[in-house]
């Protein structure tokens, strides 16, 4: 029998330390598309929705896709923006509930709104109020989810990504779809349990390429082959959200019809959580200050590729402002040659510079305007306008290959021997096209400085002679004690470094 499944995507990672609110416009700029239009955009790309549709074709479902909504990580989501998306999902559930067999949602797991700490839990609660307890609901989560008890209560099946950089979003969607099909067919009766440790996040942010968590992902895949164990999700947490349920979790979805499955699921979850706690001091990244990073760049041998410098602390992908200037200033002061830096997210500068013809030499204040105390204030720079663009591009890398992306009005501003990409809209560097579309060829540069924590590695590490990471002092500094936590439960690691459990 063919099943009828409602699908939707509603994704935001909320940094509660960032000023302001993420309004509906942020979703409109990034992704806010409904029905078949959303499917045309995302239905055959490295996305959760593509995985859902793969599962639908495999099982012969009828799919009603409501909406795909995504905004770049930022401040808390406004009530208006949350209700706009949630109301459309809930209205579709209400209208179709008599024929629906299941619901499949692509979520993040770290959405905080202006009126509640748990956006995903709120959405699931509203849906459960419409369909009751019996209809199976499956969700996918980013592995940086702060997975809450409410999410676990109202979602029967939870599947998180197992890669960071996130290159398995489509696979996660496929897994969730297959488990939902098994539940709708009556083959399983899924339930999910949660293990949690008192930490802001896993110390390496869930890196799947290096570090002590890598074997845990492999173990999770192996556990998923056991009878009754349907999904094992390791969530590193998102420490930039100051909420009660912050921190790493392990979620195990199991078949409650199978005797002993719940006990085995609990053993798996607690065992993995224990390891996350035990390795809490085993940091993979060496966080250089900007001066030391530039010293390395000055003497770097580029014969095997450029030096990639990642500004970890000013990563727009964790909600940072993306306009910190400490690293850029150090690069200019260090007289780096054949270098590039980007993005500097500065709408005022992009607008002002774009008013001049290409080739003009202009003096303008660049960056540092949101909070100069975090990562450096504006730099008054004189340079040549090399390119002006509408900022639109199509990614071709492992994370956004085939997907449209836009930085909005953008300018390449050459100061000394550094090409600076100044943009209007937010976005971290995770695809080579985010430079190449603006005439900057990363492979031909000696130094490529970019704003990202980890996702950049998927596209940039293959071309790099070396990768280094720096802490520019911006909003997402790895020095968590510099953020004014008020809601996270105490004691918690690393704010309370001597905590024992």
C-alpha positions in Angstrom: 0.0 0.0 0.0 1.3 3.4 -0.9 1.7 5.8 2.0 1.0 9.6 2.0 3.8 11.5 3.7 4.0 15.2 4.5 7.5 16.7 4.3 9.0 20.1 5.2 12.3 21.7 6.0 12.7 24.4 8.7 16.4 25.0 9.5 18.1 27.6 11.6 21.1 27.6 14.1 20.6 30.4 16.6 23.5 32.2 18.4 21.8 33.8 21.4 24.8 36.1 22.0 24.3 37.9 18.7 22.4 41.2 18.8 19.0 41.5 17.1 16.6 39.0 15.6 16.6 36.8 12.6 13.7 38.1 10.7 11.7 36.6 7.8 13.8 38.5 5.3 16.8 36.3 6.3 14.9 33.2 5.2 13.7 35.0 2.0 17.3 35.8 1.1 18.6 32.3 1.8 15.8 29.9 1.2 12.0 30.2 1.5 10.3 28.2 -1.1 7.1 26.1 -1.1 5.9 22.9 -2.7 7.2 22.0 -6.2 9.3 25.1 -6.3 11.3 24.0 -3.3 11.6 20.5 -4.8 12.9 21.9 -8.1 15.6 23.8 -6.1 16.6 21.1 -3.6 15.2 17.8 -4.7 18.3 16.5 -6.4 21.1 18.1 -4.4 23.1 17.3 -1.2 20.0 18.1 1.0 17.7 16.4 3.4 14.8 16.9 1.1 16.6 15.0 -1.7 17.0 12.1 0.7 13.4 12.2 1.6 12.4 12.1 -2.1 14.9 9.2 -2.7 13.1 7.3 0.1 9.7 8.2 -1.4 10.6 6.9 -4.8 11.9 3.7 -3.2 8.7 3.1 -1.3 6.2 4.5 -3.7 4.9 7.3 -1.5 2.7 10.1 -2.3 4.6 13.2 -1.0 3.1 16.5 0.0 6.0 18.9 0.4 5.0 22.0 2.2 8.0 24.4 2.5 11.7 24.6 2.7 12.9 27.4 4.9 16.6 28.0 5.8 18.4 31.1 7.1 22.1 31.5 7.7 23.0 31.0 11.4 22.3 34.2 13.3 20.4 35.7 16.2 17.2 34.4 17.7 14.4 33.8 15.2 11.6 36.4 15.5 8.1 35.3 16.4 6.9 36.6 13.0 9.4 34.5 11.1 8.9 31.3 13.2 5.1 31.6 12.9 5.2 32.2 9.2 6.9 28.9 8.5 5.4 26.9 11.4 1.8 28.1 10.5 2.2 26.9 6.9 3.4 23.5 8.1 0.7 23.1 10.7 -2.0 24.3 8.3 -1.0 21.7 5.8 -0.9 19.0 8.5 -4.4 20.0 9.6 -5.7 20.0 6.0 -4.3 16.6 5.1 -4.3 14.7 8.4 -7.2 12.4 7.4 -5.1 10.9 4.6 -1.6 11.2 6.0 0.3 8.2 7.2 3.5 9.9 8.4 5.4 13.2 8.6 9.1 13.7 7.7 10.8 17.0 8.7 14.3 18.4 8.0 15.2 20.4 11.1 18.4 21.7 12.7 18.0 21.2 16.4 19.5 24.5 17.6 16.8 27.0 16.8 16.1 29.5 19.5 13.2 31.9 19.1 12.5 35.2 20.8 9.7 33.5 22.7 11.1 30.0 23.4 14.4 28.2 23.8 13.5 25.2 21.6 12.1 26.1 18.2 12.1 22.5 17.0 10.4 21.3 20.1 7.7 24.0 19.7 7.0 23.0 16.1 6.8 19.3 17.0 4.4 20.1 19.9 2.1 22.0 17.6 2.1 19.2 15.0 1.4 16.6 17.7 -1.6 18.6 18.9 -3.0 18.2 15.4 -2.3 14.5 14.6 -2.2 13.0 18.1 0.3 10.4 19.4 -0.2 7.6 16.9 1.1 9.1 13.6 4.8 8.4 13.2 7.0 11.5 12.9 10.6 11.3 11.7 13.1 14.2 11.7 16.6 14.8 10.7 19.0 17.0 12.7 22.3 18.7 12.2 24.9 17.1 14.3 25.3 20.5 16.1 21.8 20.1 17.5 21.0 20.8 21.1 18.6 17.9 21.1 16.0 18.5 23.9 13.7 16.2 25.8 10.8 17.8 24.0 12.2 16.8 20.6 12.7 13.3 21.8 9.1 13.1 23.2 7.4 14.3 20.0 9.6 12.7 17.3 9.5 9.0 17.0 12.5 8.7 14.7 15.5 11.0 14.8 18.5 10.8 12.5 21.4 13.3 12.7 24.2 13.8 10.2 27.4 11.8 10.9 29.9 14.1 9.1 31.4 17.5 9.8 31.8 19.0 7.2 28.2 18.0 6.6 28.4 15.9 3.4 25.8 13.3 4.3 22.7 15.4 4.6 21.1 13.5 1.7 22.1 10.1 3.3 20.5 11.2 6.6 17.3 12.0 4.8 17.3 8.6 3.1 17.8 6.9 6.5 15.0 8.8 8.1 12.7 8.0 5.2 13.4 4.3 5.3 12.8 4.1 9.0 9.5 6.1 8.6 8.4 3.6 5.9 9.1 0.7 8.3 7.0 2.4 11.0 4.1 3.2 8.7 4.2 -0.4 7.4 3.9 -1.7 10.9 7.3 -3.4 10.8 8.6 -1.4 13.8 7.3 0.8 16.6 10.1 3.3 16.9 10.9 5.4 20.0 14.0 7.5 20.8 15.9 8.0 24.0 18.5 10.6 24.9 21.8 10.7 26.9 23.3 14.0 27.8 26.4 15.3 29.5 27.0 18.7 31.3 29.0 20.3 28.6 28.5 23.3 26.3 29.5 21.2 23.3 31.8 18.4 22.3 35.3 19.8 22.5 36.0 19.4 18.8 32.6 20.4 17.6 31.8 16.9 16.3 34.7 16.8 13.8 34.4 13.6 11.7 37.7 14.0 9.9 40.1 14.0 12.9 40.0 13.5 16.7 38.5 11.2 19.3 34.9 11.3 18.1 35.7 9.7 14.7 35.6 6.1 16.0 32.3 6.9 17.7 30.7 7.7 14.3 32.0 4.3 13.0 30.6 2.6 16.1 27.2 4.3 15.6 27.0 2.9 12.0 27.8 -0.5 13.3 25.2 -0.3 16.1 22.6 0.5 13.5 23.0 -2.9 12.0 22.0 -4.6 15.2 18.4 -5.9 15.6 16.1 -3.3 17.0 18.6 -0.4 16.8 17.2 1.9 14.0 19.4 5.0 14.3 22.3 6.2 16.5 22.8 10.0 16.4 25.8 11.7 18.0 25.1 15.5 18.5 28.0 17.6 19.5 25.8 20.4 20.6 25.9 24.2 19.9 27.5 26.1 22.7 26.7 29.5 21.2 23.1 29.0 22.3 22.6 30.0 26.0 19.7 27.7 26.8 18.8 25.2 29.5 19.3 22.1 27.3 22.6 23.1 25.7 25.2 20.5 25.0 26.1 17.2 23.5 23.6 14.4 23.3 23.4 10.8 22.0 20.0 9.8 20.6 19.2 6.2 19.9 16.0 5.3 18.0 15.0 1.7 18.6 12.1 -0.7 17.9 10.0 -0.8 21.1 8.3 -3.9 19.8 11.6 -5.9 20.1 12.3 -7.2 23.7 15.5 -5.9 25.0 15.9 -3.1 22.4 15.3 -0.3 24.9 17.9 -1.6 27.3 20.4 -2.1 24.5 19.7 1.4 23.2 20.3 2.9 26.6 23.6 1.1 26.9 24.7 2.4 23.5 23.7 6.0 24.3 25.3 6.2 27.7 28.4 4.4 26.5 29.0 7.0 23.7 28.1 9.9 26.0 30.7 8.6 28.5 33.4 8.7 25.8 32.4 12.3 24.8 32.8 13.3 28.5 36.1 11.4 29.0 37.8 13.1 26.0 36.6 16.6 26.8 40.1 18.0 27.0 41.5 16.4 23.8 41.3 19.4 21.5 42.3 18.9 17.8 42.6 22.5 16.7 45.5 24.7 17.6 44.0 28.2 17.8 46.7 30.7 16.8 46.4 34.4 17.4 46.3 36.5 14.2 49.9 37.6 14.6 51.2 34.1 14.7 49.0 33.0 11.8 50.5 35.8 9.7 54.1 34.9 10.7 53.4 31.4 9.3 52.0 32.9 6.1 55.1 35.2 5.6 57.4 32.2 5.4 55.1 29.6 3.8 56.2 27.5 0.9 53.3 27.4 -1.6 54.8 24.7 -3.9 52.1 22.2 -2.6 49.2 24.7 -2.6 48.2 27.8 -0.7 48.1 28.3 3.0 44.5 28.3 4.2 43.9 30.4 7.3 40.5 29.9 8.9 39.1 32.6 11.1 37.3 30.3 13.5 36.0 33.0 15.8 34.2 35.0 13.1 32.5 32.1 11.4 29.1 33.3 10.0 28.1 29.7 10.0 28.0 29.8 13.8 26.1 33.1 13.9 29.2 35.4 14.2 28.9 38.8 12.5 31.4 38.0 9.8 32.9 41.5 9.8 35.8 41.1 12.3 38.9 42.8 11.1 41.8 41.6 13.4 43.0 39.0 11.0 42.7 41.3 7.9 44.7 44.0 9.7 47.4 41.6 10.6 47.6 40.4 7.0 47.9 44.0 5.8 50.5 44.9 8.5 52.4 41.8 7.6 52.6 42.8 3.9 51.3 39.4 2.7 51.6 38.9 -1.1 49.1 37.3 -3.5 46.5 36.8 -0.7 42.8 36.9 -0.5 40.4 37.4 2.5 36.7 36.8 2.7 34.0 37.3 3.2 33.8 40.7 5.1 30.0 41.0 5.6 29.5 44.7 5.4 26.5 45.9 3.5 27.3 49.6 3.9 30.8 49.1 2.4 29.5 46.9 -0.4 26.9 49.5 -1.3 29.4 52.5 -1.1 32.1 50.7 -3.1 29.7 49.4 -5.8 28.8 53.0 -6.6 32.3 53.5 -8.1 33.4 52.1 -11.4 35.7 49.1 -11.6 39.3 50.2 -11.5 38.6 53.1 -9.2 40.9 53.7 -6.2 38.8 54.5 -3.2 39.2 55.0 0.5 36.5 53.6 2.7 35.9 52.1 6.2 35.7 48.3 6.0 34.2 45.9 8.5 34.1 46.0 12.3 30.8 47.9 12.5 28.6 45.4 14.4 30.6 45.1 17.6 34.2 46.5 17.4 35.1 45.0 20.7 34.7 41.5 19.1 37.4 40.9 16.6 38.3 44.4 15.7 36.7 47.7 14.5 36.5 49.3 11.1 39.6 49.6 9.0 39.9 52.7 6.8 41.5 51.3 3.7 42.6 52.6 0.3 42.3 50.1 -2.5 41.3 49.4 -6.1 37.8 48.1 -7.0 38.5 45.0 -9.0 35.0 43.6 -9.5 31.4 44.4 -8.7 28.8 41.5 -8.6 25.3 40.7 -7.7 26.8 37.9 -5.6 24.9 35.1 -7.2 26.6 31.7 -7.8 26.0 28.0 -8.1 28.1 25.8 -5.8 30.1 22.9 -7.2 31.6 21.4 -4.0 30.6 18.6 -1.7 28.3 20.7 0.5 26.4 23.0 -1.9 27.1 21.4 -5.3 24.3 22.4 -7.7 22.6 24.8 -5.2 22.1 28.5 -5.7 23.9 30.8 -3.2 24.0 34.6 -3.0 26.2 37.0 -1.1 24.1 39.9 -2.5 25.9 42.9 -3.9 29.6 42.1 -3.6 32.8 43.9 -4.3 36.4 42.6 -4.7 38.6 45.4 -3.1 42.3 45.0 -3.6 44.3 46.6 -0.8 48.1 46.3 -1.3 48.4 42.7 -2.5 45.2 41.3 -0.8 41.9 40.8 -2.6 39.2 41.4 -0.1 35.7 40.0 -0.8 33.1 42.4 0.7 29.5 41.2 0.7 26.0 42.3 1.6 24.5 39.0 2.7 25.7 36.5 5.2 27.4 33.2 4.5 30.5 31.2 5.5 33.1 30.0 3.1 32.4 26.3 2.2 32.7 26.2 -1.6 35.5 27.2 -4.0 32.9 29.0 -6.1 32.4 31.5 -3.3 35.7 32.9 -4.4 35.9 31.8 -8.1 32.6 33.5 -9.0 34.2 36.8 -8.2 37.4 36.2 -10.2 39.5 35.0 -7.2 41.1 31.6 -8.0 42.1 30.1 -4.6 44.5 27.6 -6.1 46.5 30.4 -7.6 46.8 32.4 -4.3 49.6 32.0 -1.8 47.3 32.7 1.2 43.6 32.2 1.4 42.1 33.6 4.6 38.4 32.7 5.1 35.7 32.8 7.7 34.6 29.3 8.7 35.2 26.8 11.4 35.2 23.4 9.7 32.9 23.3 6.7 35.5 24.9 4.5 37.6 21.8 4.7 35.4 19.8 2.4 36.3 22.0 -0.6 39.5 23.9 0.5 41.5 21.2 2.2 42.1 19.3 -1.1 43.8 22.4 -2.7 45.7 23.4 0.4 49.4 23.1 1.1 48.5 23.6 4.8 45.5 24.6 6.9 45.8 26.6 10.1 43.1 28.0 12.4 43.1 31.3 14.2 41.1 32.9 17.0 40.5 36.6 16.0 38.6 37.3 19.2 35.2 37.6 17.4 31.8 36.4 18.7 32.4 32.7 18.2 35.8 32.6 19.9 36.6 29.1 21.3 37.2 30.8 24.6 33.7 30.2 25.9 34.3 31.9 29.2 34.3 35.2 27.4 30.6 34.9 26.6 28.1 36.0 29.3 26.1 32.8 29.9 22.9 33.2 32.0 20.6 30.3 31.1 23.0 27.3 30.7 22.8 25.1 33.8 25.8 25.3 36.1 28.1 23.6 36.7 29.0 22.9 33.1 32.2 22.2 31.2 34.3 24.1 30.2 32.9 27.1 32.2 33.5 25.0 35.3 36.7 23.2 34.2 37.0 21.1 37.4 33.5 19.6 37.1 33.4 15.9 37.9 30.5 13.6 37.3 
